[in-house]
Amino acid sequence: MRLIHNSLHDEVADGLRARIFDGVLAPGSFIDEVALCADLAISRTPLREALKVLAAEGLVRHEPRRGSFVSQVTEQDLDEIFPVIALLEGRCALEATRHATDADIAALETLHTSLQQHAAAKRITDYYAVNFTIHEAIITLANNRWLAQSIADLRKILKLARLQQLHAPGRLEQSLSEHLAVFAAIKARDADAAEAAMRNHLLRQREALRELSRTQKSRLLA
């Protein structure tokens, strides 16, 4: 079925991004432009424009005379990215605390109640979903588009690694405790404490991933 859109390369980029995140296009794999053009019923031009978009996002790398490949995330990449995203999300928590209304805090409290229920039942998939919603809510409350964009860009790279840090022993309970600390600071209107708690939460994620890689075969290509 032919893709039709006012900006075809944007739609192609969305489709390729989804294939990368779903693992259909695996990390390190060669991107077969001829096969993709046939599959999507498009010409080379929108595909190559889409690949430029993904290359700018860090999801694809281009090698002269060889073509394009899906990027791989290394342990060094994670060591470099997590401190940065911790700073950015920490700032979001600070700004969200300053901007949050009573209604916003009530909504966050409902989300954290749900988070606690999923943690108690060991429903990791549901926990991940609510965890993501909470992070997004805090970013929204911060109301800083530059922070939001920077975090979104880094998340795309982290998503390549298919991180499963909640499977590390004891991590689910630690993550919940960290989230509750962030929320308690926001509820208390303590912006500095909220920032510190969120930074700690992100840095502990990296520690959990490092521990997980020591106890089982890593999913990452180091």
C-alpha positions in Angstrom: 0.0 0.0 0.0 1.5 3.3 -1.0 2.1 5.9 1.7 0.4 9.2 1.0 1.2 12.3 3.1 1.9 16.0 2.5 5.4 15.3 3.8 6.1 11.8 2.6 9.6 11.6 4.1 8.3 12.4 7.5 5.8 9.5 7.3 8.6 7.2 6.0 10.8 8.3 8.9 8.0 7.5 11.4 7.6 4.1 9.9 11.4 3.3 10.0 11.6 4.6 13.5 8.9 2.3 14.6 10.6 -0.7 12.9 13.8 0.2 14.7 12.2 0.5 18.1 10.2 -2.7 17.6 13.4 -4.5 16.7 12.4 -5.3 13.1 15.5 -3.3 12.1 18.0 -4.6 14.6 20.9 -2.6 16.1 23.8 -2.7 13.7 21.8 -4.1 10.8 22.2 -2.8 7.3 19.3 -0.8 5.9 18.4 -2.3 2.5 17.1 0.8 0.6 16.0 -1.2 -2.5 14.0 -3.6 -0.4 12.4 -0.8 1.7 11.5 1.2 -1.4 9.7 -1.9 -2.8 8.0 -2.6 0.5 6.8 0.9 1.0 6.1 1.5 -2.7 8.2 4.7 -2.7 11.1 6.1 -4.6 14.6 6.5 -3.2 14.2 10.3 -2.6 11.8 10.2 0.3 13.6 7.2 1.8 16.9 9.0 1.8 15.4 12.1 3.2 13.9 10.0 6.0 17.3 8.4 6.7 18.8 11.8 7.0 16.2 12.6 9.7 17.0 9.4 11.6 20.7 10.0 11.3 20.2 13.5 12.8 18.4 11.8 15.7 21.2 9.3 16.2 19.1 6.3 15.3 20.9 5.6 12.0 24.5 6.0 10.9 25.7 6.5 7.3 28.9 5.0 6.0 30.3 6.3 2.7 30.2 3.7 -0.1 28.5 1.2 2.3 25.1 2.7 3.1 23.1 3.2 6.2 23.0 1.1 9.3 20.9 1.1 12.5 22.9 2.6 15.3 24.1 0.6 18.3 24.1 1.8 21.9 27.2 0.8 23.9 27.8 0.8 27.6 29.9 3.9 27.1 27.0 5.6 25.4 24.8 4.8 28.5 27.5 6.1 30.9 27.5 9.4 28.9 23.8 9.8 28.3 22.3 9.0 31.8 24.1 11.9 33.6 22.8 14.3 31.0 19.2 13.1 31.0 19.3 13.0 34.8 20.2 16.7 34.7 17.5 17.5 32.2 14.7 15.5 33.9 15.9 16.9 37.3 15.4 20.4 35.9 11.9 19.4 34.7 11.0 18.2 38.2 12.2 21.6 39.6 10.2 23.6 37.1 7.1 21.3 37.4 7.1 21.8 41.2 7.1 25.6 40.7 4.2 25.4 38.2 2.0 22.6 39.5 -1.5 23.5 40.7 -3.4 21.6 43.4 -5.3 19.8 40.6 -2.0 18.8 39.0 -0.7 17.3 42.3 -3.9 15.4 42.8 -3.6 13.9 39.3 0.0 12.9 40.1 -1.1 11.4 43.3 -3.6 9.2 41.4 -0.8 8.1 39.1 1.5 7.2 42.0 -1.3 5.2 43.7 -1.6 3.2 40.5 2.2 2.8 40.4 2.2 1.4 43.9 -0.5 -1.1 43.0 1.4 -2.4 40.0 4.6 -2.6 42.0 2.8 -4.6 44.8 1.4 -7.0 42.2 4.8 -7.3 40.3 3.1 -6.2 37.1 6.2 -4.8 35.5 4.7 -4.1 32.1 1.9 -2.0 33.7 4.5 -0.4 36.0 6.5 0.7 33.0 3.5 2.2 31.4 2.5 4.3 34.4 6.1 5.2 35.1 6.4 6.6 31.6 3.1 8.5 32.1 4.4 10.1 35.3 7.7 11.2 33.6 5.7 12.7 30.7 3.3 14.5 33.1 6.3 16.1 35.0 7.8 17.2 31.7 4.5 18.6 30.6 4.1 20.5 33.9 7.6 21.9 33.5 6.3 23.6 30.4 9.7 24.1 28.9 9.8 23.0 25.2 13.6 23.0 25.1 13.9 20.6 28.0 11.1 18.4 26.5 12.8 18.3 23.1 16.2 17.5 24.5 14.8 14.7 26.7 12.8 13.3 23.7 16.0 13.1 21.6 18.0 11.3 24.2 15.1 8.9 24.9 15.2 7.8 21.3 18.8 6.7 21.7 18.1 5.0 25.0 15.1 3.2 23.4 17.6 1.5 21.0 19.1 -0.3 24.0 15.8 -2.0 25.0 16.5 -1.3 28.6 15.0 -3.6 31.1 16.4 -2.2 34.4 13.3 -3.1 36.4 14.3 -6.8 36.0 17.4 -6.2 38.2 16.9 -7.8 41.6 15.1 -5.4 44.0 15.0 -2.6 41.3 11.2 -2.5 41.2 11.0 -1.6 44.8 13.8 0.9 44.6 12.2 2.6 41.6 8.9 2.9 43.4 10.7 4.4 46.4 12.5 6.9 44.2 9.3 7.9 42.4 7.5 8.4 45.7 10.4 10.7 46.9 10.1 12.8 43.8 6.3 13.1 44.3 6.7 13.9 48.0 9.0 16.8 47.1 6.6 18.1 44.4 3.7 17.8 46.8 5.7 19.7 49.5 6.5 22.4 46.9 10.2 21.8 47.5 11.6 22.4 44.0 15.2 21.8 44.9 14.4 18.5 46.6 12.3 17.4 43.6 15.2 18.1 41.3 17.6 16.2 43.5 15.2 13.2 43.8 14.6 13.0 40.1 18.3 13.2 39.3 19.0 10.4 41.8 16.2 8.3 40.2 17.8 8.5 36.7 21.3 7.8 38.0 20.0 4.8 39.9 18.6 3.5 36.7 22.1 3.4 35.2 23.4 1.7 38.3 20.7 -1.0 38.0 21.5 -1.6 34.4 25.2 -1.9 35.2 24.4 -4.5 37.9 22.0 -6.3 35.5 24.8 -6.6 32.9 27.1 -8.2 35.5 24.6 -10.8 36.5 23.3 -11.9 33.1 24.3 -11.7 29.4 23.9 -8.1 28.4 21.4 -7.1 25.7 23.8 -4.3 24.7 26.6 -4.4 22.3 29.5 -3.0 24.2 
